[in-house]
């Protein structure tokens, strides 16, 4: 009798553990089915500073930017035809796990839409005003590569004058632009002589200007800025009331 009771108790515990696990995380290899929405649709669900996602929602898209060349820190950008979104992800070699051009599905149930300076980001919540990154466990539960990269993503050709909220985080190409001043991609800290995050001004052929923001961690920080007119490839960033460009994939052709 005691043996039967112990077996029944063990089975009950296993059922409870399974229920708790399935409630907290999605299976890492679940195929997107019902609940697939566009990135633009997902971003529209944000209310206030943060919106926890409790419905069955899945987005799919192409990875257009990561930490390759040190251009982003613990961030992926995923894009579909409707738009793009920044996803906060822990790790310092994300370009190896989530290479440019791969097709990614993100199971959003249990994640949080966050308002960072007026830009919608996806993460695990808000920490000290920043979008908290997904740890390894949440990456396994929520992110899945559904197709390997077969080609390099094609940027959208735009002009500075055409910037709009719909283009935030999108991978774009600006042609016929020049830097307002010469110098290097990044200035240096006078005390440590290490590269620091630096902003430059871009000017197009009609006189429109746009800020270019470059992290001090980029691999080309000490290289000189390109001279003359050319093309820049990057993602449109936004903070406060200001648009800017972040170069990704070492995207410049002068």
Residue, then its C-alpha position, 0 to 999 in steps of 0.5 A: x500500500x505504501x509503495x502504491x502511495x509513493x508511486x502516485x505521489x511521484x506521478x503527481x509531482x511530475x505532473x505539477x513540474x511539467x505544468x509549471x515548466x510549460x507555463x513559464x517557457x515555450x518549447x524551443x523547437x515549436x514551429x510557428x503556427x497560429x499566433x504569427x503576427x507582423x513586427x509592426x503589429x507586435x510593436x503596436x501593442x506597446x502601452x506605456x513603458x512596458x507591456x508583458x505579452x501573455x497571448x500566443x504571439x510569434x514573429x518571424x523575420x531576418x536578422x539584419x544586425x548583430x554584434x558583428x564588428x562590435x557595432x551593437x551590444x547584446x542586441x539583435x535586429x530582426x526585420x520583416x516586410x512590415x518593419x523591424x524591432x530590436x531584441x535584447x539578448x545576452x551574449x558577446x558573440x551573437x553573430x555566431x549564434x544568430x548570423x546576419x541573414x538567418x531567418x528567426x522565429x521569436x515566440x513572444x509569450x512571456x516576453x515584454x515590449x519595452x519603451x526605450x526613449x520612444x523606441x519599441x524593443x523586445x526583451x525580458x522586462x525593464x531594468x534601470x530604464x533599459x530593456x533587459x536582455x534574454x538570458x541563455x534559458x530564455x533564448x532557448x525557449x523563445x528564439x529559433x533559427x528556422x532557416x539558415x542565411x542564404x544571402x546578405x539582406x538587401x537594405x532599403x534605399x531611402x533619403x534623410x528627408x523620408x525618415x518616419x517611425x515606420x523605418x525605425x530599426x530598419x536596415x537602410x542605404x543612404x546614397x550620396x551622403x558625406x561627413x561634415x568633418x574629417x577625422x576617425x570613426x571614434x574619438x579617444x578618451x584623453x585619459x585611457x586613449x581608448x575609443x569612445x562612442x562618437x557622433x558625426x553629422x551626415x549631409x545629403x545632396x539636398x542639405x538634409x542632415x542626420x546624426x551618425x552614432x558609432x560605438x567605441x567598440x567597433x573594430x574600425x574605430x581608429x580608421x579614418x572617416x571616408x572622404x567625399x560622397x558615398x553610401x552608408x548602410x545601417x539601421x535607423x535608430x531613435x531616441x527622444x525626438x531624434x533619428x540617427x543612423x547606426x552603421x551595421x555590417x561595416x556598411x560603407x562604400x565611398 
